[in-house]
Amino acid sequence: MYSFTSLDQIRVTFAMYYCGYFVASATFGWIVLQKYSFKITIITGLCIYSCGMLIFWPSAVLGSLPAFMASNLIIGTGIATLELGINPFVALCGRPDYPEVRLNFSYFVRGLGGTVSQLVVREPIFGSFGNPRTLVIAQWEYLGLAVLCLISMLAIYYLHLPDTDDEDLANHSSGWGAIDIPRTTRFKFNVTYIILALGIATQLFYKPVETSIGLIQISYLSPLARVGAQACLTAGRLVAAIIMLFLKPRHVLALFQFAAVAVTVAAAVAASQKDRKGVAVDTMLVLFLISPIYPTTMGICLRGLGARIKPASVAIVAASSAAATVLSVVGKLLDRSTCRRAWLLMVGLVIPMIVFPLYLNITRIARKQADNVRDKEAQPASMDGISRDDSGGGG
């Protein structure tokens, strides 16, 4: 039976999970999203996710690490497919001046599940390190999650969800159609594509930071402290969503990102292998501050893309797979030295992320693009009046 005590094995299973983001985005995920509807994409993601959960049962029975890695790859593929459908759906379905609020709140709800999973799923596997009794408990937990996913899939199949096609997105005038903004004079590119490119670059750095902190948690934090860190990651998105009701998203994004850089630098300077309480506080603060970056960047990047919203969503989700490449570096640093060098690596990752909020807040044309709906009078919900019938039965 394979042992889960090795940080290398934990690192590999995490990497396989994030490889699933690339697999889904580069293969069938974007095809399903483009050819079919948000609803079909969400159902496809739930189906794949359930399959990954079910594969955990034989991997635990056999004590097979490769099977567990395959399970994580399939689970990551399912989660990525879910995000491909859910992210643009949440951004579009509602008032066009609050997509960032909706995305942050949706990730807050998702984070609640992640916090609970720290107690009922991950701890039996990684906390007890392969104890046969706890692996049996985890088998039933994974089976229960798979059944819940299948029930959710059936419920969504028979639920009416609004949808829109590329022509509707291109012609719609409530804030999500292509916006007539002049090209930048120096680079001759539409500002929407510059914002999208910078947003994708930001996501390339964000997921490695979040996942690296996860490895630090496993190495230095107690189970209860890890639950607290996950709760901070969840709470940060709720706080950001509330603040965005009063402040512009680009201002909130800049506030959280600059604060995250400051705290990460302070953590790297003060990091000590023996001071586990200090490491716990640092990880909680950084997770709280970086938590709204992903959903807020997603919402800002999707503005004004019209019919290109779906491929843009695919590109942003695919950027999350960058975490798989950074995990090995962070793991080696944790194996061979104190966590100080791991924090220094994260400083190098969070600093480039401030380019995106700087561009949004300093450049006039970018400010106009990011604020184009909020600077106008309230407009109707984005998918109201343009939705195609996507009721249950026909999928």
C-alpha positions, 0 to 999 in steps of 0.5 A: 500500500502506498504511503501518504506521508511523503510531501512529494506524493501529496504534491503530485496529487495536487499537481494532477488536480490542476493538470485537469484544468488544462485538460478540460480547457484544451480538449472537450471543455471549450467545445461543449461550451461553444457548441452547446449551452451553459447548462450542458457544460455544467451537467458535463462537469458534474458528470466528470466530477462524479466519475472522479469521486467514484474512482477513489473507491477502488484506489483506496481498496487497492491502496494505489497511489496511481489510481488516486492520482487518476482520480484527482486528475478526473476531479480537476477536469470536472471542476474545470468544466464546471467553471467553464460553464458557471463563471460566464453564466454567473457573470451574465445572469444579472445586472451588468454592473455587478458581475464581480459581486456575483462571482465573488459571492458564488466563490464564497459559497464554493469556499464554504464547501471547501471549508467543510471538506477540510473537516470531513474529507481531506483530514482522513486522507492527509491528516491520518496518512493512509490509516486503513480505517480512515481511508474506509471512512473517506471512501464513503464520504467520496461516494456520498459526494458522488451521489450528491453530484448526480442528484444535482445533475438531474435537478439542473437537467430539469431546471430552466436556465436562461442561456444566450448564443454568440449572436445575442452576446454580440448584439446585446446592449446591456453592458455585455455586448462588444463596447465601442471603445477606441483602440489604444494609440500606441499598441493598436489593440482594443483595450478589452483584449489588453485587459484580458491578456493582463487578466490571464497573466494575473491568473497564471500567478494567482493559482500557484500562490494559493496552492503553494500556501496549501503546501505550507499549511500541510507542512506547518499548520495543525488540522484546526489551523488549516480549517481556519486558513480555508475559512479566511480564504472563503470570508475574503470573497464575501467581504470583497463582494460587500465592499464592491456594492459601494466601491468600483471593482478595480479599486477593491482589486487594487486594495486587496492586491497591494495589501497581499503584496505587503503581507507576503513580503512581511511574512517572508521577512519574518518567516521561521520554521520554529514559529508555527503560530506566526506561519499560521497567521501569515497564511490566513492573512495572505489567503484572506487578501488574495481570495477575491483576485480570481473572481474579480479578475474574471468579472472585469476581463469578461466585460465588453467581449461580446461573442468572445466571452466564452473563449475568454472564460476558457483561457482564464480557467486554463491559466489555473493549470500553472499551479501544477508547474510551481508545486514541485519548486515549492515542495523542494524548498519546503523539503530542503529549507525553512519556509522562508524561501517558499515565502520568497518565491511567493513574493516573486509571484504576487508582485507581478500581479499588481500590474493588472490593477495598476493598468486598470486604475492608471490608464484612462481608457482602461478605467473607462472600460472597467467602469462602462456600466457603472458610470451609466444609468441602471440597465436591465439584467444581462440575460433577461429578454435575450435568453433562449429556452433551455428548459429541462427535458431537452438539456 
